[in-house]
């Protein structure tokens, strides 16, 4: 997958209504497309995509949100090196770029979250318990319920 092929339709809608950079960041952090981008593209590919995206003025909201989505995707990488490299990119047409890159670096935690795809659904077993007073209880997901 190449970073430019990711569908950022939902992200562009959020971008259109974002009134602060951190609101946009929070929404992009929960966007499945951004997670997929981080998971399926290397840090080098994303940094190169940032350079290409900021080289010209955006034509529409999808192009306008693309560099910000790329920055958030780099935030999910296990090392801050690519995010640091992206922060050095000049993006005069993107007014929130420097601020978002700096904020993401400050929020970067070396103990990053890792997305794990688990096929299927596993449900924990249920256990029924009886008390001496003949009250019936059921243990569901670690909680005792009447």
N, C-alpha and C positions, 0 to 999 in steps of 0.2 A: 504494500500500500504506500502511496506517495501522499504526503501531507495535503497537497492541493486537491486530492480526490475526496477528502472527508466532507460530509454534508453538514454544513453549519447553519442550516435554516433556523433551527430553534435558537441557536446562539445569536443569530442576527436579529431575531425578534426581541430577545432580552437586551441586546445592545441598543436597539432603537428606543427602549424605555428606561435605560439606565441613566440615573442622574448623578451617580458618583462612581469613581473607578472601583472602589471596594465592593460595591453592590454587584457590579459586573463580574468581578473576580469570584465572589461567592457563588453566583449563578453558574459561571463557567466551571467551577470546581465540581458541581453536581451534574454537569452535562455529560451524558453517555458518549457523545461524539468526541469530546475532549479526552475522556478516559481511553477510548479506543485509539485515538491518535497517539497518546503517550505509550500505550501498550504495543502498538504495531509499527511505530516508526522509531528510528534511532535518534539520539540526541543531535547528531550531526545533520541528519535529514531535516529535522525541525528547525535548527538554527539557519540552515541554508534557505528553508522556506520562509523564515522571518525576513531574511535579507531580501529575498525576491519580492515579498509582499509589501515591504515598506519602501521599495524603490520607486513607487509611483503613487499618485493620489488614488484613493479608492473610488471605484465607479458605483458601488452599491453597498448596502449594509452588510452583505456577506463578506465582501472584500474588506470592509472597515473593521469587522470583528476578528478577522482571520489572525492578525499578529497577536492579539490579546489571547485568543484561544491557544495559539502556539506557545505563548509564555506560560500559560497555566499547565499545558501538557508537559512542558519542561520541568515544572515544579513537582510533578509526580515522579520524575526520574530519581534514581537512588543517590545521585551525586549532584551538587550544585554547580559543577563546572560548566555545563551547557547553559544554565540560566545566567551565570556570570558572563559568559561569552555573549549571550543575547542582550544583556543589559548594555553592553558597549556599542551595540548597533544604533546608529543615528536614525531616528524616525520622525522627521519634522512634521510630516502630515498627520501623525497620530499623537494627539496631545496628551493622552494618558499613558503612552508606552513606557516612558522612563519611570513614572511614578509606580505603575503596576509592576514593572521589573524589579524595582527597589523593594517594594512591599512584599513581593513573593520571596525575594532573597531573605528578607528579615523574618518571614514566616517559615522559611525552610527549616525542616527538622531532619537531622540526619537519620533518625529512626522513622523512615517514611512508611506510609501505608502501601501495601502491595495488594493489588487486585487479584483475586483467585477465582477462576471460573470453575464451579463445581457442577458437573453434569447431573441432571436429575434433581430430585428433592429427597432429602433424608429426614424422616420424622423420628424424634426420640420415642422410645417405648413408654407406654403409660403403665403405671403400677397402681393397683387398688389396695387400699389398706382398710382394716377394720379396727376400731378402738374397743377397749373392754366394755364400754357402755353401749355397745352395738350401734354407735354412730358410724356412718360410712363416710370415708374420705377417699379422694382420688388424687394421686400425685401426677400432675401434668406439668411438664417442662420445669421440674424442680420446685413447683409451687403446690402446696396442699390446699385443696378446695373441698368444701362441703357438698 
